[in-house]
Amino acid sequence: MKISIVAQIIVLMLLIQFTASSDVFAQFWKSETITEYASSDTNTRKTKPITLIDNPTANILSRVDYVETGTLFNKRKVPVLMREVQFEIRLYNDGGVLGAITAGLMEKLMFGISYGGRNLLGQGKALVNDAPGVNLRYVLYNETDTRPAIALGFDSQGYGIYFSNLKRYQIKSKGIFLTTSKNLDVTKDSGIGLHGGINYSLEDRDNDKDLNFFCGATVRVEKNLILLWEYDFATNDNEGKALGAGKGYMNAAIKAFISKRFALEFDIKNLLKNNKEVEGVLVPALNRELKIIYYEQLN
């Protein structure tokens, strides 16, 4: 991982956030003590995920809500910054475990770290990843009724086995990315989310340094049940020493909210079998993963 580039991206995003003027937050910090807080918006967790399966969306874990405060005869709405933290454990093939913590820091800024390895479950020597993953996301434009959300970010966490000789994961990390998301409500308990993006991965030791594209969708079919689909064109993983065979990576998943804070997700990955033989093994093969996700409100 190119640390100097990562550091520059992080510093740049922090400068953007701290220097941006915001009337909402000027009011927020000057407002009186709020006597009534809005409850956690669980619908946001269900309709606006921060990732599809592997691909990022333009959603983050913080937002500004307007809540009522004051007396019965003198009520007014004031802006409140609502922030959440998401804990995720991903179980994948070869006894792999990947843990991640992601938190909304400010109205438009989110940060997270992740770490794991394979053979952490089952038999054999545990093989941890070379370095923790870091992700940072800044929302350039919030979603409105007529405009999608647009976010700029960086993510150094790839997925699957890490190949030390190629300095890459089976599924390359997104690196620097620009993504957009738009949500459409169908009924009170159902809706559709459309997502797309472009990225440049820093995992380029395979001499495939092309820009990459990805897209996906979420369908909320019932109050607590969401279907997810995504397609990674993998244009940066089809030449040189790449692991892909030029078909792209298609994944699908089903996500169920067991409670307001707890969700389980079952993923089926690489449906197109976009792989090559590496040391006698097809990599990456069609595989199944399980995610355990927990949300906690920071306010």
KATAUR-V753430 format. One record per residue. RES is the residue in three letters. PSI is psi as a letter, one per 40 degrees, with the letter a starting at -180 (none if undefined). OMEGA is omega in degrees with one decimal (NA if undefined). Layout:
BEGIN
<<RES	PSI	OMEGA> <RES	PSI	OMEGA>>
END
This chain:
BEGIN
<<MET	h	-177.5> <LYS	g	-171.3> <ILE	d	-177.1> <SER	d	178.5> <ILE	d	179.1> <VAL	d	-179.3> <ALA	d	179.1> <GLN	d	179.9> <ILE	d	-179.2> <ILE	d	179.6> <VAL	d	-179.4> <LEU	d	-178.5> <MET	d	178.3> <LEU	d	177.3> <LEU	d	177.7> <ILE	d	-176.7> <GLN	d	-173.9> <PHE	d	-178.7> <THR	e	-179.5> <ALA	h	177.7> <SER	i	-177.9> <SER	h	177.5> <ASP	d	-179.5> <VAL	d	-176.7> <PHE	d	173.0> <ALA	d	177.1> <GLN	d	-175.9> <PHE	d	-175.6> <TRP	d	-179.1> <LYS	e	-174.9> <SER	i	179.4> <GLU	i	178.8> <THR	h	-176.8> <ILE	h	-175.4> <THR	e	-178.0> <GLU	h	-179.7> <TYR	i	174.4> <ALA	i	177.1> <SER	i	-179.5> <SER	h	-178.0> <ASP	g	-177.9> <THR	d	177.6> <ASN	d	178.9> <THR	d	178.5> <ARG	d	-174.8> <LYS	d	-175.1> <THR	e	-177.2> <LYS	g	179.1> <PRO	i	179.2> <ILE	e	171.7> <THR	i	170.9> <LEU	c	173.8> <ILE	d	170.7> <ASP	d	-171.1> <ASN	i	179.9> <PRO	i	171.3> <THR	a	176.7> <ALA	e	179.9> <ASN	i	176.0> <ILE	i	-174.2> <LEU	f	175.9> <SER	i	-179.2> <ARG	i	174.9> <VAL	h	174.6> <ASP	i	175.6> <TYR	h	-177.2> <VAL	i	-179.8> <GLU	i	177.0> <THR	i	179.2> <GLY	a	-178.5> <THR	i	-178.8> <LEU	d	-176.4> <PHE	e	-178.5> <ASN	g	-179.0> <LYS	i	175.4> <ARG	i	178.6> <LYS	h	179.4> <VAL	i	179.7> <PRO	h	177.5> <VAL	h	176.9> <LEU	h	179.2> <MET	h	-178.4> <ARG	i	178.1> <GLU	i	171.5> <VAL	h	179.9> <GLN	h	174.9> <PHE	h	-178.0> <GLU	h	172.4> <ILE	h	-179.9> <ARG	h	177.7> <LEU	h	-176.6> <TYR	a	-172.2> <ASN	i	-178.8> <ASP	f	178.5> <GLY	f	-176.0> <GLY	i	176.1> <VAL	h	177.1> <LEU	h	178.1> <GLY	i	-178.8> <ALA	i	173.3> <ILE	h	-178.8> <THR	h	-176.0> <ALA	i	170.9> <GLY	h	-177.0> <LEU	d	-178.4> <MET	a	-175.4> <GLU	d	-174.6> <LYS	e	-173.3> <LEU	h	179.4> <MET	i	-178.6> <PHE	i	178.7> <GLY	i	175.9> <ILE	i	-179.2> <SER	i	178.9> <TYR	i	179.7> <GLY	a	-179.6> <GLY	a	179.2> <ARG	i	-173.0> <ASN	f	174.5> <LEU	d	172.5> <LEU	i	179.0> <GLY	a	-174.4> <GLN	i	176.3> <GLY	i	-179.3> <LYS	h	178.0> <ALA	h	-179.6> <LEU	h	-177.0> <VAL	i	178.2> <ASN	i	-177.3> <ASP	d	-176.6> <ALA	i	175.3> <PRO	i	173.7> <GLY	i	179.2> <VAL	h	174.5> <ASN	i	-177.4> <LEU	h	-178.0> <ARG	h	178.7> <TYR	h	-179.3> <VAL	h	178.2> <LEU	d	179.6> <TYR	h	175.2> <ASN	i	176.9> <GLU	h	173.5> <THR	a	179.0> <ASP	d	-175.4> <THR	e	-174.4> <ARG	h	177.5> <PRO	i	172.0> <ALA	i	177.0> <ILE	h	-177.6> <ALA	i	175.4> <LEU	h	-177.1> <GLY	i	175.6> <PHE	h	178.5> <ASP	h	-178.9> <SER	e	-178.1> <GLN	h	171.9> <GLY	a	-174.3> <TYR	i	-177.6> <GLY	a	-178.1> <ILE	i	175.4> <TYR	h	179.5> <PHE	h	-176.0> <SER	d	-177.8> <ASN	d	178.7> <LEU	e	-177.9> <LYS	f	-179.4> <ARG	i	172.6> <TYR	i	173.7> <GLN	d	174.2> <ILE	h	-175.1> <LYS	i	172.0> <SER	i	-177.4> <LYS	d	-177.0> <GLY	b	178.1> <ILE	h	-177.1> <PHE	i	172.7> <LEU	h	-174.1> <THR	i	-179.6> <THR	i	-178.0> <SER	i	175.9> <LYS	h	-178.8> <ASN	h	-178.1> <LEU	h	177.9> <ASP	h	176.1> <VAL	d	172.8> <THR	a	179.6> <LYS	d	-174.6> <ASP	e	179.6> <SER	i	-179.1> <GLY	i	-177.9> <ILE	h	174.2> <GLY	h	179.6> <LEU	h	-172.3> <HIS	i	177.0> <GLY	i	-179.9> <GLY	i	178.2> <ILE	i	-178.2> <ASN	i	173.9> <TYR	h	-177.9> <SER	i	176.1> <LEU	e	175.9> <GLU	g	-171.9> <ASP	f	178.1> <ARG	e	178.0> <ASP	e	178.1> <ASN	e	174.1> <ASP	g	-171.8> <LYS	f	-177.4> <ASP	i	167.9> <LEU	i	-179.1> <ASN	i	-179.0> <PHE	i	178.0> <PHE	i	179.3> <CYS	i	179.8> <GLY	i	-177.8> <ALA	i	171.2> <THR	i	177.6> <VAL	h	176.7> <ARG	h	-173.5> <VAL	e	-178.4> <GLU	i	-173.3> <LYS	d	-175.1> <ASN	e	-176.2> <LEU	h	-177.5> <ILE	h	172.8> <LEU	i	-179.0> <LEU	i	177.1> <TRP	i	176.5> <GLU	i	176.7> <TYR	h	176.1> <ASP	h	-176.2> <PHE	d	176.2> <ALA	f	176.0> <THR	e	175.5> <ASN	e	-178.0> <ASP	f	-178.7> <ASN	e	179.6> <GLU	i	176.5> <GLY	b	-179.6> <LYS	f	-177.8> <ALA	i	178.3> <LEU	d	-178.8> <GLY	i	-178.9> <ALA	e	176.1> <GLY	e	-178.7> <LYS	e	-173.6> <GLY	i	-178.1> <TYR	h	177.0> <MET	h	-178.8> <ASN	i	176.7> <ALA	i	-177.7> <ALA	i	172.1> <ILE	h	-174.9> <LYS	h	-178.1> <ALA	h	175.2> <PHE	h	179.9> <ILE	d	176.5> <SER	a	-179.5> <LYS	d	-174.0> <ARG	e	-169.5> <PHE	h	-179.4> <ALA	i	173.7> <LEU	h	180.0> <GLU	h	177.6> <PHE	h	-175.0> <ASP	i	167.4> <ILE	h	-169.7> <LYS	i	178.9> <ASN	f	-178.8> <LEU	d	-179.0> <LEU	e	-179.4> <LYS	f	178.3> <ASN	g	-174.2> <ASN	i	175.6> <LYS	i	178.6> <GLU	h	178.4> <VAL	h	-178.1> <GLU	f	175.9> <GLY	e	-178.3> <VAL	h	175.7> <LEU	h	-176.9> <VAL	h	-15.8> <PRO	h	179.5> <ALA	i	171.5> <LEU	h	-175.8> <ASN	i	-178.0> <ARG	i	-179.8> <GLU	i	176.1> <LEU	h	175.5> <LYS	h	173.7> <ILE	h	-171.5> <ILE	h	177.9> <TYR	h	-178.8> <TYR	i	175.4> <GLU	h	178.4> <GLN	h	-176.5> <LEU	d	-177.9> <ASN	none	NA>>
END
